[in-house]
Each structure stands twice: as structure tokens, then as C-alpha cells.
Amino acid sequence: MHATFWLTNVRLETGYHVENGMVIQTRTSCSHLFIKDGKIADIVSAEIQLNDNFPKKDMKQLLALPSFIEKHCHLDKTLLGDQWRAVTPVNNIFERLEIEKKVLPTLHTTTQQRAEELLTHYVQSGVTHVRTHIDLYPEVGLKNLEEVQKALQTFEGKLSYEIVAFPQHGLLRTKATNIIREALRMGVGLVGGVDPATVDGDIEASLQQMVELAVEGNAGIDLHLHDPDQLGTFTMKRLAQLTKEAGLQDKVAISHAFGLGDVSRTEAEEMADILNDAGITIVTSVPIRRKFPPVGLLHSKGVPIAIGCDNIFDVWSPFGNGDLLERAGRLANSSGWRDEYSLAQTLQFITGGKTPLNQVGEQIWPKVGDSANIVLVDASCAAEAIARKAQRKATIFNGNIVSSLI
């Protein structure tokens, strides 16, 4: 059920102060937002006195931003809510997979409990949509999927979600085709895959199987691709070809895509054109100790880009806090985006492309009729929020306040 109320004294970005052709500062003003039927039904100046009888919630001049979208997480892998466990060193990915297979069933908490712990954190930090990869392999069957679906049901009305059927141990290697089909029948919307060359050992067969499953199940694809250099870009080129042949444009993503960060700028530009033509999205977790895709270059070429946190305290990494705003700040810092405009535009990679202002400083969000998916932050503008990891004070999803410190 949608609430009807006024958000009063909300700070909105209204334009840029420009000197010598450079954005120096963001201009803001305060407004009242009327929330009705899950949407922003009206926006008026905060100088106007409201005389109706609708409830009014004072936002105390906090800055409103589009709420965040987590495009890559593993709700079934997190150890949040369980006891501390550092990572056991391994020699290769296959040893890591075996450790994970042994550890997860021994935990004191359930998959559902740990997933709910992470989802709670996401909502509190401004996230209202998640894409989660769920491990499917013979030993676990559909149990992880069933547990995560239960967790997501408890967050009904607080966020939306997508699920990827993820054969972490290899689509071909573990003969996971039938279990992926069953997951698609259970409502999963994307087919996953991992390193067709180094995990599955057969690029063509692995990619062909992914695409066939997606077409058969009317689903999308999200491929984990860690393979480096030309091995990685070769795999991307072939996936782009198959995507177009199958009519899956705008339904395919490549997560990590490290190869794009390893090749020359010329090769990266060529790949950007190929990815753009196929409508393939690149999802990066902005790793610290690994080259990652050149986000600025890809974005300038029209390739959709999204940020995801990926591992959050699991058997793969003891780090990660599930804070997308912090991850966006990391991207800006590592990319050298330090001016007002560049910092502000970084926001689009965690909001599904939404920013308050466009390139010429016109206000494009929020508009009357927009879905009321909003995060209120303690910052003067989006640039400051990105650079200083502004505190999230409230999260609104479909017009309902789902988290609040106000």
C-alpha cells in the first residue's frame, strides 16, 4: 500500500555555477515533494506554505538523490551475521570453490538469515534494487535459490530485485544445464556463467549453452569474466556476436571484464564499439589490486556501465561493506575525476543512469511522475556525496520510507 504525504524541505540540485567554461559549484534550493501512489506527484518551492491535511515529513534540508542500484552481489555467499572468518589461502579458483562448498553448510546461521542481514544493510545505505547471483551446483541443488527467495520475500515493499542462476563451479564443468532450467522455471530472470575458457575449458560450447538457455527461458545473461587480456576480449567478442544472432541485445551483461583493462586503448576502443553495438552492459566492482575496465572510455562510447559490490565478507574476501556510494567514490578517485562535474556524474553508475543535472546543468531529476525511489543524504550536492561518502539519512522505495534516521 502506497502512502500519501509531503516530503518537506528537501534539497534539490538546480544548476551549475560556471566560470570560464568550468563547473565550479552546484546550485541547490529547497522544495516540497508530494508523494502519492508511489510517485512524485508534485514539486513546489519550500517557500510555499502547505495548507492541506496530508502528513508532512520534514527532511531538514537534506539532499535528495536517486536511490541506488546494486548490480552485482551474492546474497547466498555472505557471512554477515555469522562468526568472523578470514580467507584461507589457495593456489587456484578450483581450490577456493572446494573450500566454499565445505564451509557454507557448517555455518551456525542459515543462508536466509545471512541474506537478510545484507539486505538490511543495503536498504539502510540507500539501495532499492539488487541483482544477486545465486550459486547452483550439484551438491547444493536449488537450496541456495530457495533460501534467498525467502529472504527477498521478507523485503517485499522495501526493494526490487533480479536473480541470476549462477553456475559458479562451471556451466559445462558441473553439467549445470538442467538445474539452470529449473531455476528459470522458478522465476529467475538471468542465466549466469563464469570464465568459459579457464573454468569451463571450452569458450564456444560454454557461450552457446548460455545463450541457448537464455533464449529458451526468455531470460537475460550475466557472465562473470575474469580472464585477462586477449583471452578475455576474444570471449567478449564471441558473446557479442551470439547476443546479436539470438536477438538478446540490451539483455546481456559482462561482470568484471578484466580483459578490457589489460589491453591497449586502441583495442579497448574497438571493444567498446562492439559492446555498444550488441547492447552489452559492463558491471565492475572497482577492485583495488586489479586492472578493471576503463569506465570513462566505455561510457563515452555509449557502453552501459554499472557498479556492484560483489564479495561482502565471504570465503573469497574478508573485506567489503556493501556501500555503493563508497564504491562510486573509489571509481572517481581511481579515474582521476576530482572536479565538481565529474564527481557528480559518477552517481549515474549506481543509479541506473540517473543524475539530478544533465551536462548543461538542467535539472532532469526529480520530475513530476518519477517513481519515488529516493535516498536522502547529508551533503550539499552529489559531488560532495560521492567524494565524502555522505551519511544516508533515509531511503524511500515506491513512495514508502523504508529506512530512516530522521
C-alpha positions in Angstrom: 0.0 0.0 0.0 1.4 3.4 -1.0 1.5 6.3 1.5 0.4 9.8 0.5 2.4 12.6 2.2 4.6 15.6 1.7 8.4 15.4 2.0 9.1 18.9 3.1 12.4 21.0 3.0 14.1 18.7 0.5 17.4 20.0 -1.0 17.5 19.5 -4.8 20.2 20.4 -7.3 19.0 23.1 -9.7 22.0 24.0 -11.8 25.7 24.7 -12.0 27.8 27.8 -11.3 30.2 28.1 -14.3 33.3 30.2 -14.6 35.4 30.2 -17.8 33.5 27.2 -19.1 34.2 25.1 -16.0 31.7 23.9 -13.4 32.8 25.4 -10.1 29.9 24.7 -7.8 26.4 23.1 -7.8 23.4 25.3 -7.1 20.6 23.9 -4.9 17.3 25.0 -3.5 14.8 23.5 -1.1 11.5 22.1 -2.2 8.5 20.2 -1.0 7.8 16.9 -2.8 4.2 15.4 -2.8 4.4 11.6 -2.7 1.3 9.7 -4.0 0.8 6.2 -5.5 4.5 5.5 -5.3 5.4 8.5 -7.4 6.4 12.1 -7.1 3.1 13.8 -7.8 4.1 17.4 -7.3 7.2 19.6 -6.6 6.8 23.1 -5.1 9.2 25.6 -3.6 9.8 25.3 0.1 8.8 28.9 0.4 5.2 27.9 -0.3 3.2 27.2 2.8 1.3 23.9 2.7 -2.2 24.2 4.0 -3.7 20.8 3.2 -4.2 17.9 5.6 -1.7 15.4 4.2 1.0 14.3 6.5 4.3 16.2 6.3 7.7 14.7 6.9 10.4 17.3 7.4 13.7 16.3 5.6 15.6 19.2 7.3 17.3 20.4 4.0 18.9 17.0 3.3 19.9 16.4 -0.3 17.7 14.1 -2.3 19.4 11.7 -4.8 18.0 8.8 -6.9 18.2 5.7 -4.8 20.9 3.2 -5.6 21.0 0.0 -7.7 23.3 -2.8 -6.6 24.1 -4.6 -9.9 26.3 -7.4 -8.6 26.1 -9.2 -5.2 26.0 -12.7 -3.9 23.3 -12.9 -1.2 23.9 -16.7 -0.8 27.7 -16.3 -0.1 27.9 -13.6 2.5 29.0 -14.5 6.0 27.4 -11.4 7.6 25.7 -12.3 10.8 28.0 -15.3 11.3 31.3 -15.5 13.2 34.4 -13.9 11.9 36.4 -15.9 9.3 39.4 -14.7 7.4 40.2 -16.2 4.0 42.1 -19.4 3.6 45.0 -19.1 1.0 44.6 -21.2 -2.1 46.5 -21.8 -5.3 43.7 -21.5 -7.8 39.9 -20.9 -8.2 39.1 -24.6 -8.0 40.6 -24.9 -4.5 38.5 -21.8 -3.5 35.4 -23.5 -4.8 36.0 -26.6 -2.8 36.6 -24.6 0.4 33.4 -22.7 -0.1 31.5 -25.9 -0.7 32.7 -27.3 2.6 32.4 -24.1 4.7 28.9 -22.8 3.9 27.0 -25.9 5.2 28.9 -25.7 8.6 27.8 -22.2 9.5 25.7 -21.5 12.5 23.3 -19.2 10.6 21.2 -20.1 7.6 21.6 -18.7 4.1 18.3 -16.8 4.5 19.4 -15.2 7.8 22.7 -14.0 6.2 21.0 -12.8 3.1 18.5 -10.8 5.2 21.4 -9.3 7.1 23.0 -8.0 3.9 19.6 -6.8 2.5 19.0 -4.8 5.7 22.4 -3.1 5.2 21.6 -2.3 1.6 18.3 -0.7 2.4 19.9 1.4 5.1 22.6 2.6 2.7 20.2 3.7 0.0 19.8 0.7 -2.2 16.3 -0.1 -3.5 17.2 -2.7 -6.2 19.7 -5.6 -6.2 20.9 -8.1 -8.8 22.1 -11.2 -6.9 23.9 -14.2 -8.3 22.9 -17.5 -6.7 25.2 -20.5 -6.8 23.8 -23.6 -8.4 25.8 -26.8 -8.4 25.1 -30.5 -7.9 25.9 -30.7 -4.2 23.6 -27.7 -3.3 20.9 -28.1 -5.9 18.3 -25.4 -5.6 18.6 -24.8 -1.9 20.5 -21.5 -2.2 17.9 -20.2 -4.5 15.1 -21.2 -2.3 16.7 -19.6 0.8 17.5 -16.3 -1.0 13.9 -16.2 -2.4 12.6 -16.5 1.2 14.9 -13.6 2.2 13.8 -11.4 -0.7 10.1 -12.1 0.2 10.7 -10.7 3.7 11.9 -7.4 2.0 8.8 -7.2 -0.2 7.9 -3.5 -0.5 11.4 -2.4 0.5 13.3 -3.1 -2.7 13.1 -4.8 -6.1 15.4 -7.4 -7.3 16.8 -9.6 -10.1 18.2 -13.1 -9.7 21.0 -14.7 -11.8 21.2 -18.5 -11.9 25.0 -18.7 -11.4 26.9 -22.0 -12.1 29.9 -20.9 -10.0 31.7 -24.2 -10.5 31.3 -24.1 -14.3 28.2 -24.5 -16.5 29.8 -27.3 -18.5 32.2 -28.5 -15.8 29.4 -29.4 -13.5 26.8 -30.2 -16.1 24.5 -27.5 -14.7 22.2 -27.1 -17.7 19.2 -28.8 -16.1 19.4 -27.1 -12.8 19.6 -23.7 -14.6 16.5 -24.6 -16.5 14.7 -25.5 -13.2 15.8 -22.1 -11.7 14.4 -20.3 -14.7 11.1 -22.1 -14.1 11.2 -20.8 -10.5 11.2 -17.2 -11.6 15.0 -16.5 -12.1 15.4 -13.9 -14.9 19.1 -14.2 -15.9 21.4 -17.0 -16.9 24.9 -16.8 -15.4 28.3 -18.2 -16.4 31.9 -18.0 -15.4 35.2 -17.9 -17.4 34.2 -20.1 -20.4 37.9 -20.6 -21.2 39.6 -21.3 -17.8 36.7 -22.8 -15.8 34.6 -24.5 -18.5 37.5 -25.2 -20.8 35.5 -24.5 -24.0 34.6 -21.0 -24.9 32.3 -21.8 -27.8 30.4 -24.6 -26.1 30.0 -22.6 -22.9 28.8 -19.4 -24.5 26.5 -21.3 -26.9 24.9 -23.1 -23.9 24.4 -19.8 -22.0 22.7 -18.2 -25.0 20.5 -21.2 -25.7 19.3 -21.3 -22.1 18.6 -17.6 -22.2 16.6 -17.8 -25.4 14.7 -20.9 -24.2 13.8 -19.3 -20.9 13.2 -15.8 -22.2 15.9 -14.6 -19.9 19.0 -12.3 -19.9 22.6 -13.2 -19.4 25.2 -12.0 -16.8 28.6 -13.6 -17.4 31.4 -13.5 -14.8 34.5 -12.9 -16.9 37.8 -12.7 -15.1 40.0 -14.0 -18.0 42.7 -11.4 -18.8 44.0 -9.7 -21.9 43.1 -11.0 -25.4 41.6 -14.2 -23.9 39.0 -12.0 -22.2 38.3 -9.8 -25.2 38.1 -12.7 -27.5 35.4 -14.2 -25.3 33.6 -10.8 -25.2 33.7 -10.6 -29.0 32.1 -14.0 -29.4 29.4 -13.3 -26.8 28.6 -10.1 -28.6 28.2 -12.0 -31.9 26.0 -14.6 -30.3 24.0 -11.9 -28.5 23.1 -10.2 -31.8 22.3 -13.5 -33.5 19.9 -14.5 -30.7 18.3 -11.1 -30.5 19.4 -10.6 -26.9 20.6 -7.0 -27.3 20.2 -5.0 -24.1 19.6 -8.2 -22.1 23.3 -9.2 -21.6 25.9 -8.1 -19.1 29.5 -9.0 -18.5 30.7 -8.7 -14.9 34.3 -7.8 -14.1 35.5 -7.9 -17.8 39.1 -7.5 -16.6 40.4 -8.1 -20.1 39.2 -4.6 -21.1 41.6 -3.1 -18.5 44.6 -5.2 -19.8 44.5 -4.3 -23.5 45.7 -1.1 -25.2 43.5 1.9 -25.5 43.0 1.2 -29.2 41.9 -2.3 -28.5 39.6 -1.1 -25.7 38.0 1.4 -28.1 37.4 -1.3 -30.6 35.8 -3.5 -28.0 33.7 -0.5 -26.8 32.2 -0.2 -30.3 31.5 -4.0 -30.4 29.8 -4.0 -26.9 27.8 -0.9 -27.7 26.5 -2.4 -30.9 25.4 -5.6 -29.1 23.8 -3.6 -26.2 26.0 -5.3 -23.6 26.4 -3.8 -20.2 29.7 -3.9 -18.2 29.4 -4.3 -14.5 32.5 -3.5 -12.4 33.3 -3.9 -8.7 36.1 -1.4 -9.0 38.8 -3.7 -7.5 41.8 -2.1 -5.8 44.6 -4.6 -6.8 43.5 -5.4 -10.3 43.1 -3.5 -13.5 39.5 -3.1 -14.4 37.6 -1.8 -17.5 38.2 1.9 -18.5 34.9 3.1 -17.4 35.3 6.7 -18.8 36.3 5.4 -22.2 33.5 2.8 -22.4 30.9 5.3 -21.2 32.0 7.9 -23.8 31.4 5.2 -26.5 27.9 4.5 -25.3 28.5 1.3 -23.4 26.1 1.0 -20.3 28.2 0.8 -17.1 27.1 -0.3 -13.6 28.9 -0.7 -10.3 28.4 -3.7 -8.0 30.0 -4.5 -4.6 30.4 -8.2 -5.4 32.0 -10.0 -2.4 31.0 -8.8 1.0 32.7 -10.8 3.8 32.7 -14.3 2.4 35.2 -17.1 1.8 36.6 -15.2 -1.1 37.3 -11.9 0.7 37.2 -10.7 4.3 36.6 -7.2 3.1 33.6 -5.3 1.6 30.9 -3.4 3.3 28.1 -3.2 0.7 28.3 0.6 0.4 27.8 1.5 -3.3 28.3 5.2 -2.6 31.8 4.4 -1.3 32.5 2.2 -4.3 31.4 5.0 -6.6 33.9 7.3 -4.8 36.6 4.7 -5.3 35.8 4.7 -9.1 36.0 8.5 -9.2 39.3 8.6 -7.3 41.0 5.9 -9.3 39.8 7.5 -12.6 41.1 11.0 -11.6 37.6 12.5 -11.5 38.0 15.3 -8.9 36.2 18.3 -10.3 32.6 19.1 -9.4 31.0 17.9 -12.7 33.0 14.7 -13.0 32.3 13.7 -9.4 28.6 14.4 -9.8 28.3 12.4 -13.0 29.8 9.3 -11.2 26.5 9.0 -9.5 24.9 7.6 -12.7 26.8 4.3 -12.4 25.0 3.4 -9.1 21.5 4.8 -10.1 20.8 3.1 -13.4 21.9 6.3 -15.3 20.1 8.9 -13.3 21.7 12.1 -12.2 20.0 15.3 -10.9 21.6 17.5 -13.6 22.5 17.0 -17.2 25.6 18.2 -19.0 24.4 21.7 -19.4 23.2 22.0 -15.8 19.4 21.5 -16.4 17.5 19.7 -13.7 16.4 16.3 -15.1 15.7 14.5 -11.8 13.4 14.6 -10.0 10.4 15.3 -12.2 6.7 15.0 -11.5 5.7 11.5 -12.5 9.0 9.9 -11.5 8.9 6.9 -9.2 9.5 7.9 -5.6 12.8 6.0 -5.2 14.9 8.4 -3.2 17.8 8.5 -0.8 18.3 11.5 1.5 21.9 12.2 2.3 23.8 14.7 4.5 25.6 16.5 1.7 25.4 19.8 -0.2 25.4 18.2 -3.6 26.0 14.9 -5.4 29.7 15.7 -5.9 30.2 16.0 -2.2 28.2 12.9 -1.5 30.4 10.9 -3.9 33.7 12.3 -2.6 32.9 12.1 1.1 30.6 9.1 1.3 27.8 11.1 2.7 25.7 9.6 5.5 22.4 8.1 4.3 19.6 9.5 6.5 16.5 8.0 4.8 15.6 5.6 2.0 12.3 5.8 0.1 11.1 3.0 -2.2 8.0 3.4 -4.3 6.8 6.2 -2.1 7.3 4.5 1.2 10.0 5.3 3.8 11.8 2.0 4.3 14.7 3.3 6.4 15.1 6.5 8.4 17.4 8.1 10.9 15.4 11.3 10.9 
